[in-house]
Amino acid sequence: MSLQKTSDWLEFDKNHLWHPYTSMTNPLPTYPVESAHGVRLKLADGRELIDGMSSWWAAIHGYNHPVLNSAIEKQLKSMSHVMFGGLTHLPAVTLAEKLVKLTAEPLQHVFLADSGSVAVEVAIKMAIQYWYAQGKTNKQKLLTVRHGYHGDTLGGMSVCDPVNGMHAMFQGVLPEQYFAPEPTCSDDGSSNIHCLETLLVKNQSKIAAIIIEPLVQGAGGMRFYCPEYLRQLRQLCDEHDVLLILDEIATGFGRTGSLFAYEQADIVPDILCLGKALTGGYMTLAATMTSAKVVQGISADGMGVLMHGPTFMANPLACEVANASIDLLLSTPWEKSIQRIENQLQDELLACQELSIVEEVRVKGAIGVVELKEPVDMKTMQADFVKEGVWIRPFNKLVYIMPPYIIKKDELAILTKAIYKILKSLDANKF
Ligand SMILES: *Cc1c(COP(=O)(O)O)cnc(C)c1O
């Protein structure tokens, strides 16, 4: 079979290739992309779509950026990869130095992993090993909140929302963790953290760490909550002898308006997970950072060996593009860009609030969410968006965008107008 014609390779894709969270026997349509530039994805038939997804939070500078391209090209000429066991290299060391400098003072130690899920696994292992080395071998469980998302490997899955994550299907395989209700905050600054506190107090002898996405719960429901919740969470962790893992894989590198979301709560985690936008969406790379306290704790039994080490750990191409992406971000007025996007999203998405199918419109930083009352038919709505010239991928009851930071005003307006138009026609068809 020749794969010359687009229709041929699309057919092969349909029959042989798995896509994220899809069926092989009843696959959803996929759209062939030929190239991507700036905020535009070019389809094989020549159509161009404005990207509202940043390829799942990652492509913050847009696609095919000359600075990022040249960083990879330059690194390629010296080495694309070497094992990290027993060897080291400047791309990794430079990246570690940047991350240590950019994050809160106590976060001094960096583990470079190959994906977000793996960074979460490493964080979980760090927490368990920390207590183990001090003779607290019972502290192996995690406490988290509902509607979280922490990745697709078994450890990460175990702390994802039990309903969205289909925990029932994996019963007996997934470690059982503790779940508090999803964070809710009222305008007077009070929250439902007492529910979490009750669980924590009752089970602290078994809990190694609390893991949570700060301020924004991503793939588990696109929910936002208040910094006060995090401040109290930090306090509870200290009072009850558990570590705090913040998963900033989605929120890191400016998305919520601060470089890291935890800054808005003025707290410091014991362990921090980064990923997604770390390489500007170019390559798969993630990092788990921790403090001297945790490092010393892990070493308390004299061994101190952290039980993890992927083959492609600290891949030099990925590290160099991460270095270039971080420098690029910091050399631009990124805070202004996020603020501008936030203001525009607020102005333009609010119109959706009047539609009867809409439950709520919410905006935080460069994230805009329209939550509907009923789940959408993803296949139809995806096709409708493509017809409007935009790439927006709704799931369940959520239509949401987190565009590249470089998006221009008129381009963002195309995204918000498309959302309003599609939702309005859906609304009209209801009656
Ligand atoms: C995407 C994501 C992960 C998983 O990262 P992968 O690179 O897909 O493995 C973990 N946590 C959060 C908060 C994420 O958004």
The ligand as a Tripos MOL2 file, in Angstrom:
@<TRIPOS>MOLECULE
LIG
   15    15     1     0     0
SMALL
NO_CHARGES

@<TRIPOS>ATOM
      1 C1         -0.8000   16.8960   31.0270 C.3       1 LIG1
      2 C2         -0.6740   16.7660   32.4850 C.ar      1 LIG1
      3 C3          0.0250   15.6910   33.0730 C.ar      1 LIG1
      4 C4          0.6100   14.5710   32.2530 C.3       1 LIG1
      5 O1          1.6060   14.9950   31.3700 O.3       1 LIG1
      6 P1          1.9750   14.0920   30.0930 P.3       1 LIG1
      7 O2          3.1320   14.8080   29.4780 O.co2     1 LIG1
      8 O3          0.7650   14.0470   29.2290 O.co2     1 LIG1
      9 O4          2.3480   12.7550   30.6070 O.co2     1 LIG1
     10 C5          0.1190   15.6690   34.4480 C.ar      1 LIG1
     11 N1         -0.4180   16.6300   35.2070 N.ar      1 LIG1
     12 C6         -1.0780   17.6910   34.6810 C.ar      1 LIG1
     13 C7         -1.6210   18.7450   35.5800 C.3       1 LIG1
     14 C8         -1.2400   17.7820   33.3040 C.ar      1 LIG1
     15 O5         -1.9250   18.8180   32.7890 O.3       1 LIG1
@<TRIPOS>BOND
     1     1     2 1
     2     2     3 ar
     3     2    14 ar
     4     3     4 1
     5     3    10 ar
     6     4     5 1
     7     5     6 1
     8     6     7 2
     9     6     8 1
    10     6     9 1
    11    10    11 ar
    12    11    12 ar
    13    12    13 1
    14    12    14 ar
    15    14    15 1
@<TRIPOS>SUBSTRUCTURE
     1 LIG1         1 GROUP 0 **** ****
